[in-house]
Amino acid sequence: MMQLAPLVIGGVLAWVASLSLSVEAAKVALVRPFASRAETTAVRSSFDSWRTHAPCNTAFTGAATLFLVYSQDLAMNPEAEAAVNDIISNFSAKTETWHSCFENVTVLSAGL
């Protein structure tokens, strides 16, 4: 039986993600939206709990993508752009064990 322990990650439905990433799946996406300047500051640290409670187990063989979605225009907010660039840079360097849970990180700017 699959363990159903919810994870808290800055408002993201991490519990759903943990269910999806704990089973074998062909394609999985996790979306981390952020909008305000306060959320821009928090987005960098919102994945800290994954150091202890990874979003996948070692048996996960699916292809998961982490989407960082900024509700406004990233080009208009240097702080938001810097936050996403830090996350992508760390992901590319594979500095955290949870990075192996994701095939890639994609950034979207909704421009609302």
Buried (B, 14 or more C-beta within 10 A) or exposed (E): EEEEEEBEBBEBBBBEBBBBBBBEBEEBEBBBBBBEEEBBBBBBEBBEBBEEBBBBEEEBEBEBBBBBBBBBEBEEBEEBBEBBEEBBEBBEEEEBEBBEBBEEBBBBBEEE
